[in-house]
Amino acid sequence: MNERVSTVPSPAPWSVRTKREARQAAIKSWLEGMVYLCPSLLLFGVFLFYPLGRTMYLSVFHTDYQGHPTEFVGLAHFVALLQDASFWHSLKATVLFAALTVPTTVAVSFGLALLAHETRKGIGIFRTIFASTMGMSVGVASVIWMFMYNPAIGIINRLVSAIGGTPVSWLLDQDTALYAVAAATIWMNIGLTFLLLLAGLQNIDPSLYESARIAGMSYWRQLWTVTVPLLSPTLFFVTTVSLIQALQTFGQIDFLTKGGPVEATNVFVYAIYREAFVNYQFGSASAQALVLFLIIAIVTFLQFRFAERKVHYQ
């Protein structure tokens, strides 16, 4: 008697079903994640990736007054840029501006944060005053400083005259213009930097200071052995952000000096703006923008590569 052969497929081994289900679950999880990421990817694509790609494209072309590519020139814009004295002058002005503003902003904000961290009656009023510049736009703050620097009616020259000095045209003298804009920038940036450092101080465990006092440490010893190490992540963050902002400064330059006098305040970003929207040389401006992007990327990498070694994360 012949045996009947069954045509029903045997069930897949348990291990095969488990791998298949795990793969399907992973694909489903990936698709769900992409759904949540789509809005962010769309925004990054429209406002970051596309402009970056378009800038790279335009940097190797001559363009017309409307920004349309007309002639492929390869790396000619970059070569011309390195041979342009104005480029090196704007780079020097940018470096000097960053050197003036970043350390001073962080140091003053740190000192104010230490004062505001003290538990004293009415200290909240001073915290509000110290952080008040954060709520002021660059345009409004620049107009205030423009009146303060006015050679005829400005309060700064009045104070100079009151102590027997000679009034100075702060924004019209190439020897003082960059320093004047740097002072205004420091004042504008203190509010946010102060607030971040104060928040970092308030996150330090008070018991550490109590232990330090029991050990007989002075205030300054506590500052350098307790406060600074534990605040180093916040200090590193505000220093990095302040440096990037200094390299990208534009608003106060446009309001106060327009890059003058004699290009004394023609920092990198303002030079790019003038090349693109005053001279209508979009190809050359795109090349300058890529150079600035490269500089900021290198500086940020060096900060994370070397400065972060001294950061103490809790």
C-alpha positions as CSV (number, residue, x, y, z in Angstrom):
1,M,0.0,0.0,0.0
2,N,1.5,3.3,-1.1
3,E,1.9,6.0,1.5
4,R,0.3,9.4,0.7
5,V,2.9,12.2,0.5
6,S,1.8,15.3,2.4
7,T,1.8,18.6,0.4
8,V,1.5,20.9,3.5
9,P,4.8,22.7,4.1
10,S,6.4,22.1,7.4
11,P,6.5,25.1,9.7
12,A,9.7,27.2,9.6
13,P,12.2,26.5,12.4
14,W,11.8,28.6,15.5
15,S,15.1,30.4,15.0
16,V,14.2,31.4,11.4
17,R,10.9,32.9,12.6
18,T,12.6,34.7,15.4
19,K,15.2,36.3,13.0
20,R,12.4,37.3,10.5
21,E,10.3,38.9,13.3
22,A,13.3,40.7,14.7
23,R,14.1,42.0,11.2
24,Q,10.6,43.2,10.6
25,A,10.5,44.9,14.0
26,A,13.8,46.6,13.3
27,I,12.5,47.9,9.9
28,K,9.3,49.1,11.6
29,S,11.2,50.9,14.3
30,W,13.4,52.5,11.6
31,L,10.4,53.7,9.6
32,E,8.8,55.1,12.8
33,G,12.0,57.0,13.6
34,M,12.2,58.4,10.1
35,V,8.6,59.7,10.4
36,Y,9.6,61.6,13.5
37,L,12.8,62.9,11.8
38,C,11.1,64.0,8.6
39,P,10.1,67.5,9.9
40,S,13.7,68.1,11.1
41,L,15.2,66.7,8.0
42,L,13.0,68.9,5.9
43,L,14.0,72.0,7.8
44,F,17.7,71.1,7.6
45,G,17.4,70.3,3.9
46,V,15.7,73.6,3.0
47,F,17.7,76.0,5.3
48,L,21.1,74.2,5.6
49,F,21.9,71.5,3.2
50,Y,20.5,73.1,0.0
51,P,22.1,76.6,0.8
52,L,25.4,74.8,1.5
53,G,25.2,72.9,-1.8
54,R,24.1,75.9,-3.7
55,T,27.1,77.9,-2.2
56,M,29.5,75.2,-3.3
57,Y,28.0,75.2,-6.8
58,L,28.2,79.0,-7.2
59,S,31.8,79.2,-5.9
60,V,33.1,77.7,-9.1
61,F,31.2,80.0,-11.5
62,H,31.0,83.6,-12.6
63,T,27.5,84.9,-12.1
64,D,25.3,87.7,-13.4
65,Y,23.7,90.4,-11.3
66,Q,20.8,88.0,-10.4
67,G,23.1,85.3,-9.2
68,H,22.7,83.0,-12.2
69,P,25.8,81.0,-13.2
70,T,27.3,82.2,-16.5
71,E,30.8,80.8,-16.8
72,F,32.6,77.9,-15.1
73,V,35.9,79.1,-13.5
74,G,36.9,76.2,-11.3
75,L,39.0,77.3,-8.3
76,A,39.8,80.7,-9.8
77,H,37.7,82.5,-7.1
78,F,39.7,80.8,-4.3
79,V,43.0,81.6,-5.9
80,A,42.0,85.2,-6.3
81,L,40.8,85.3,-2.8
82,L,44.2,84.2,-1.4
83,Q,45.9,86.9,-3.4
84,D,43.5,89.7,-2.4
85,A,44.9,92.0,0.3
86,S,41.3,92.9,1.3
87,F,40.6,89.3,2.2
88,W,43.6,89.1,4.6
89,H,42.7,92.5,6.1
90,S,39.1,91.3,6.8
91,L,40.5,88.0,8.2
92,K,42.8,90.0,10.5
93,A,40.0,92.2,11.6
94,T,37.8,89.2,12.4
95,V,40.5,87.5,14.5
96,L,41.2,90.7,16.4
97,F,37.5,91.2,17.0
98,A,37.1,87.6,18.3
99,A,40.2,88.1,20.5
100,L,38.7,91.2,22.0
101,T,35.2,90.0,22.6
102,V,35.2,86.3,23.5
103,P,37.6,86.3,26.5
104,T,36.2,89.5,27.9
105,T,32.6,88.4,27.5
106,V,33.2,85.1,29.3
107,A,35.4,86.7,32.0
108,V,32.9,89.5,32.8
109,S,29.9,87.2,32.7
110,F,31.7,84.7,35.0
111,G,32.4,87.5,37.5
112,L,28.8,88.7,37.4
113,A,27.6,85.1,37.8
114,L,29.7,84.6,40.9
115,L,28.3,87.8,42.4
116,A,24.7,86.9,41.5
117,H,25.2,83.4,42.9
118,E,25.6,84.8,46.4
119,T,22.5,84.5,48.7
120,R,21.9,88.2,49.6
121,K,18.7,90.1,50.0
122,G,17.6,91.7,46.8
123,I,20.0,89.7,44.7
124,G,17.2,88.9,42.2
125,I,17.1,92.5,41.1
126,F,20.8,92.4,40.2
127,R,20.3,89.1,38.4
128,T,17.5,90.7,36.3
129,I,19.7,93.7,35.5
130,F,22.7,91.5,34.5
131,A,20.6,89.4,32.2
132,S,18.6,92.3,30.7
133,T,20.7,92.7,27.6
134,M,19.6,89.2,26.5
135,G,16.1,90.6,25.7
136,M,17.3,93.3,23.4
137,S,17.8,92.9,19.7
138,V,21.0,93.7,17.9
139,G,19.4,96.5,16.1
140,V,18.0,98.2,19.2
141,A,21.3,97.8,21.1
142,S,23.3,99.1,18.2
143,V,21.2,102.3,18.0
144,I,21.7,102.9,21.7
145,W,25.5,102.5,21.3
146,M,25.4,104.7,18.2
147,F,24.0,107.6,20.3
148,M,26.4,106.9,23.1
149,Y,29.3,107.1,20.7
150,N,28.0,110.2,19.0
151,P,30.9,112.7,18.9
152,A,28.7,115.7,19.7
153,I,26.0,114.5,22.0
154,G,27.2,111.1,23.1
155,I,27.5,110.4,26.8
156,I,30.9,108.7,26.4
157,N,32.5,111.9,25.0
158,R,30.8,113.9,27.7
159,L,32.4,111.8,30.3
160,V,35.7,112.1,28.5
161,S,35.4,115.9,28.5
162,A,34.4,115.9,32.1
163,I,37.7,114.4,33.2
164,G,39.7,116.7,30.9
165,G,40.1,114.5,27.9
166,T,39.6,115.2,24.2
167,P,36.4,114.0,22.6
168,V,36.9,111.1,20.1
169,S,35.1,110.1,17.0
170,W,34.8,106.5,18.2
171,L,33.1,105.1,15.1
172,L,34.8,107.3,12.5
173,D,38.4,106.8,13.6
174,Q,40.0,103.7,12.1
175,D,42.2,103.3,15.2
176,T,39.2,103.1,17.6
177,A,36.2,101.8,15.5
178,L,36.9,98.1,15.9
179,Y,37.4,98.5,19.7
180,A,34.2,100.5,20.0
181,V,32.2,97.9,18.2
182,A,33.8,95.2,20.3
183,A,32.8,97.0,23.5
184,A,29.2,97.2,22.3
185,T,29.3,93.5,21.3
186,I,30.6,92.5,24.7
187,W,27.7,94.4,26.4
188,M,25.2,92.7,24.0
189,N,26.5,89.2,24.7
190,I,26.9,89.4,28.5
191,G,23.2,88.7,29.2
192,L,22.9,85.2,27.8
193,T,26.5,84.2,28.8
194,F,25.8,85.4,32.4
195,L,22.5,83.4,32.5
196,L,24.1,80.2,31.3
197,L,27.0,80.5,33.8
198,L,24.7,81.3,36.7
199,A,22.6,78.2,35.8
200,G,25.8,76.1,35.9
201,L,26.8,77.5,39.3
202,Q,23.4,76.7,40.7
203,N,23.8,73.1,39.6
204,I,26.9,72.6,41.7
205,D,26.2,70.6,44.9
206,P,26.4,73.0,47.9
207,S,27.8,70.2,50.1
208,L,31.0,70.4,48.1
209,Y,31.6,73.9,49.3
210,E,30.7,72.9,52.8
211,S,33.3,70.1,52.7
212,A,35.9,72.6,51.3
213,R,35.2,75.1,54.1
214,I,35.6,72.3,56.7
215,A,38.9,71.4,55.1
216,G,40.0,75.0,55.6
217,M,40.0,76.2,52.0
218,S,39.9,79.9,51.3
219,Y,37.3,81.4,48.9
220,W,39.9,81.6,46.1
221,R,41.0,78.1,46.7
222,Q,37.4,76.9,46.5
223,L,37.0,78.9,43.3
224,W,39.8,77.2,41.5
225,T,39.5,73.7,42.9
226,V,35.7,73.3,43.2
227,T,33.9,75.9,41.1
228,V,35.9,76.1,38.0
229,P,36.3,72.3,37.4
230,L,32.6,71.7,38.0
231,L,31.7,74.6,35.8
232,S,34.1,73.7,33.1
233,P,31.4,72.1,30.8
234,T,29.4,75.3,30.8
235,L,32.5,77.4,30.4
236,F,33.5,75.3,27.4
237,F,30.1,75.6,25.9
238,V,29.8,79.4,26.2
239,T,33.4,79.9,25.0
240,T,32.7,77.8,21.9
241,V,29.4,79.5,21.1
242,S,30.8,82.9,21.7
243,L,33.8,82.2,19.4
244,I,31.5,81.0,16.6
245,Q,29.2,84.1,17.1
246,A,32.3,86.4,17.0
247,L,33.4,84.9,13.7
248,Q,29.9,85.4,12.3
249,T,29.3,89.0,13.5
250,F,27.3,91.1,11.1
251,G,24.4,93.1,12.7
252,Q,26.3,95.6,14.8
253,I,28.9,96.1,12.1
254,D,26.1,97.0,9.6
255,F,24.4,99.4,12.0
256,L,27.4,101.1,13.5
257,T,30.2,101.3,10.9
258,K,29.2,99.7,7.6
259,G,32.6,98.0,7.6
260,G,34.5,101.3,7.8
261,P,36.2,103.5,8.3
262,V,38.8,102.4,5.6
263,E,37.6,98.8,6.2
264,A,38.8,98.9,9.8
265,T,35.7,96.9,10.8
266,N,35.2,95.0,7.6
267,V,35.0,91.6,9.3
268,F,34.6,88.4,7.3
269,V,30.8,88.1,7.2
270,Y,30.3,91.8,6.3
271,A,32.9,91.4,3.6
272,I,30.9,88.5,2.2
273,Y,27.7,90.6,2.4
274,R,29.3,93.5,0.5
275,E,30.7,91.2,-2.2
276,A,27.4,89.5,-2.8
277,F,24.8,92.3,-2.3
278,V,26.8,95.4,-3.1
279,N,29.2,94.3,-5.8
280,Y,26.9,91.5,-7.0
281,Q,29.8,89.0,-7.2
282,F,28.0,86.0,-6.0
283,G,30.6,83.5,-7.1
284,S,33.4,85.2,-5.2
285,A,31.1,85.7,-2.2
286,S,30.3,82.0,-2.2
287,A,34.0,81.2,-2.2
288,Q,34.5,83.5,0.8
289,A,31.6,81.9,2.6
290,L,33.1,78.4,2.1
291,V,36.4,79.6,3.4
292,L,34.6,81.0,6.5
293,F,32.8,77.7,6.9
294,L,36.1,75.9,6.8
295,I,37.7,78.2,9.3
296,I,34.8,77.8,11.8
297,A,34.9,74.0,11.3
298,I,38.6,73.9,12.0
299,V,38.4,76.1,15.0
300,T,35.5,74.1,16.5
301,F,37.4,70.9,15.9
302,L,40.5,72.2,17.6
303,Q,38.5,73.3,20.6
304,F,36.8,69.9,21.0
305,R,40.2,68.2,20.3
306,F,42.3,70.1,22.8
307,A,40.2,72.4,25.1
308,E,37.7,69.6,25.9
309,R,40.5,67.6,27.6
310,K,40.3,70.0,30.5
311,V,36.6,69.8,30.9
312,H,35.4,67.8,33.9
313,Y,32.0,66.2,33.4
314,Q,30.2,65.1,36.5
